[in-house]
Amino acid sequence: MAKQPNQPRPERDFIPVPTRHRHDGWTPDKQSRFIDALAESGCVEEACAAIGMSKQSAYQLRTRPQAQGFRIA
């Protein structure tokens, strides 16, 4: 089911993975947008492309010990 335009996105219980601040890194906002894009497309590669991050970096982020919320989402 496609998300309707102008509808607020559903709230998710998601705690972003703590990361070092980098302009090109996985900021909390990018993590949240990735989760939304993944929920919509069901494809990691497409979700990564939508936010300008690599598939490999998403899988690396997922393996961090503090990434339980990211893995669950």
C-alpha positions, 0 to 999 in steps of 0.5 A: 500500500503506497503512502498517500501524499500530504499524510504524516508518516507513521511514528516509529519507535526508533532510536538512531544508532549513535555515530560520530558527527560527519556531514556525509555519515549516518545522521539520526535524520538519515537513519530515520529517512532510511527506515521510512524509505525501506518500509515503503520500498522493502529494498535496502538498495533502493532505500539507500539510494533514496537518502544518498548512502551506500548499501554496504554502509547500511549493513555496517551500521546494522552490525554495531552493538548499539544498533538494536533499534535500527535492526528491529526497525 
